[in-house]
Amino acid sequence: MTAKKNLTKVITAGVVGIAGVTLLSIQTTSADAATKGTVTYHGGATTVWDNNSNAPRPLRYLVEGQSVNIEGTKQALGEKWYNIGNDQWVPAKYLKATDDQTTVTTAQTAAQPTAATTTNQKQTTTTTEQTTTAAQKVVAAAKSQIGVPYVWGGVTPGQGLDCSGLTAYAYSQAGVQLNHYTVSQESAGQQVALNQMQPGDLVFWGGVGATYHVGIYIGNNQYVAAPQPGQSVEIETISNYFMPSFGVHVL
């Protein structure tokens, strides 16, 4: 008998209790069967009360974080109560009510992106990686010809190239075929301002439809080009002395 009394004292320590409450006479309102309640009281155990009008008594105790079904509600003594089944009642202020179906659906949506979203993300990532790789190939191919002499009409890597011959060769290494003519290469992609160029873009001198020189932009305000007779393919820096007119984004 002594052990039982001691156990009762331990269990009810910090318990939320309302003695002498009459719940039976208060009208009950049904709740959605999908409604869940999670115990939020952290000062001890939360008491579950019966519905006896003469002497309400505690039936059991809930701990913080425990989940129960909410099957009905009522107002008594100025506060809201939840019926958690079998005519058992808990003050609403100690339970956080949630729509179980909505909660699960929301959690699943957040944790599990749709197949279409995942596919689009993968495709976007793959496309970006492919574009970056192609641009790197163009830049690497252009740089590989540094030191090759300028030859008018030249299209032979390692032996002689003119400006559009160099760009045509560089892009061929990325699987893109360009005509050996600056004006034709203008239409190979989207025209961009000089401050919007990216590595691998074509950079032109002269007006649209009348360009006379082209190179490969490699970033950091630099480009690779075959300058003119008597010179070789080299890296040059964009300057006011010989300012390009526009760029073309191909990849």
N, C-alpha and C positions, 0 to 999 in steps of 0.2 A: 504493500500500500504506500509506503514511503517513497519507493522508487517511482511509482506512478505520479505522485504529487510533484516530485522533482522534475520529471519529464514534462509535465504540464507547464511548469514555471519556465522551462527552457524554451518550449515551443511558442509560448505566448509573449515572450519578451519582445517589446517593440510592436506588438500587434495593434492594428487599427480596429477599435471596437466601439460599438454604439449600443449600449444596454438599454432595454426597455423600448425599443423602436417597434411600432406597429406597422407592418407592411401589408398585411392581408387585405385591408380595406381600401388600398389605393389601386386604381385601375391600371392594368398592365397594357402596354403597347408592344405589339410584335416587332421583332427586328429581322432584317434580312438574314437568311440562314447562312449566307456567305460571310457575315461579319465576324471578325475575330477581335479578341481583346488581349492586349499584352500588359502584364502587371508592371506598373512604373514606380510604385512606392518602394523606396530603398531604405526606409528607417527601421525595417523589421519585416515581419510577416503581415500579409493582408488577410483579414478575416472574411470568411464566406458565411453569411447568415441564412437561417431558415426563414419561413414566412409565418411563423406562429404569432397570432395577434395578442396572446396573453403573455408569453414570455419568450421573445426571440432568443435564440441561442446559436452560438457559433458551431458550424458543422465541420469545417476544415480550414486550412490556411494555404494561401498562395505565396510564392516567393517572387521577387523581382525578376522580370524577364519571362515568366511562365506564360504560356499562351492558352486561352480558353475560347469557346464559342459563346457568342452573345445571341440569345434567343428572344430577348424582350427588354423593354425599358419601362421605368415608372418614375414619378416624382414623389418624394416623401421627405418630410421635415426640411423642405427648402432645398433639396438637392436631388440629383438624378441618380438612379440605381440601375444596374444591369442584371438581368436574369441570365445566369450562365448554365442553365439546364437543371431539371429536377427541382424546380422551385428554390434554387439557391441564388442568393443576391449579394452583390458587391457594389459599394459606392463607385459611381462612374469616374470620379476624380482619381481613382487609383488604377484605372485601366485605360489604355490607349486603344481606341477602336479603329480598325482598318478594314477595308473591303478586301477580303482574302484574295479574290480573283483578280482584282485590279492590281494589288500589290505584287502578286506572282507574275502577272503579265508584264508589269512595268519592269520588274527585276529581270525577267527573261529577255525583254527587249533591249535593256541596257547591257546585259551580259552576253547576249547572243545576237549579233548583227544579222540582218537578213542575208540570204545567199547572194541576192543581187548587189547589196552594198559591199559585201566582202569581195565579190567578183570585180566590181567597178574599182575598188581600192587596189586590188592586185593588178588590174589592167593599167590603171594610172601609174602605179609604181613601175611596172614593167616597161611602159612606153617611155617614161622619164629616163629610166636606166638605159634603154636602147638609144634614145636621142643623145644622151650624154656620151655613151660609148662611141656613137657615130661621129660626133663632133670631135672627140679625142683622136679618132682615126684620121680625120681631115687635118687637124693641127699637126699630128705626128708625121703625116705624109708630106705636108708642106715643109716642115722643118728638116725632113730627111734630104731635101734637095738643096739645102743651104750650101753655097759654094759652086753649084752647077752654073755654068755660064749662060748669059742671056743670048738666045738665038731667035731672030725674027721668024715667027711662024713655028718655033720649036715645040715639039710635042714628045720628045724623047727623054724620059727620066734618066738622070745621071749623065746625060750628054749635052743637052741643050733645050732650053724652055723659054718661051716668052711669057708675059704676065697671065694671059688667059689659058696658055698651055699648062702652066703650073697649077692654076686653080682647078682646071679640068682633071688633071692627074690626081690632085689631092682628094677631090670628091669621088673619083672612081674607086679609091681605096675604101670608101664607106658605102659603095654600091650605088652611087648617084652619078648619072651620066650628064655632063654639061657640054654644050656646044663650044667649039673653040673660037669664041668671039665674045668680046665684052658685052655688047648690046644684047645678045641672046641670053647671056648669063644673068642679066638684070631681072629677067622674068622667071628665074629659077625658084623664087620664093617670095616672101613678104618684105616689102621695103620698110626699113626701120631707120630712126635717127641715129646719129653717131653715138650718142650717149646711151642708147639702148642695145648696142651690139653685144653679142655673146661670142665666146670662143668658137671658132669654126665658121662664123658668118663671112660672107663676101663683103669686101669694102671697095667702093668705086670712086673714081675721080671723073668729073664731067657731068653734064646734065643728063637727065633720064632720056634714053633714046639716042644719046650722043656721047656715051662714056668712052674714054680712051685708055683707061688703066684700071686694073683690078688686083686685089691681093686677098690674103686670108687673115682675118682678125684672130689673134691668139690670146687676147686679154691684156690687162695692165697697160692699155693705151698703145699696144704694139701690134704689128702685123708682119706677115712674111710675103714677099713679092719678088718678082723678077723685074728689076728696075728698067734697064735700057741697055742698048748695045754697049759693050765694053765693060759691063758690070756683071755680077753674079747674083744668084738668089740670096737674099739676106733678110735679117730681121730689122725692121725700121720702127721708129717711134712717130706717132701722129703728132704733127706740129703745125703751127701757123705758116711755116715756110712752104709746106706741101700738104695742105689740108684736104682730106677726102670730102666727097660731097654727100654720100649716104651709104647705108649698109643694106644688105639683103639677108634675111634669116631664112635659110634653106631647110634645115633639119628640124 
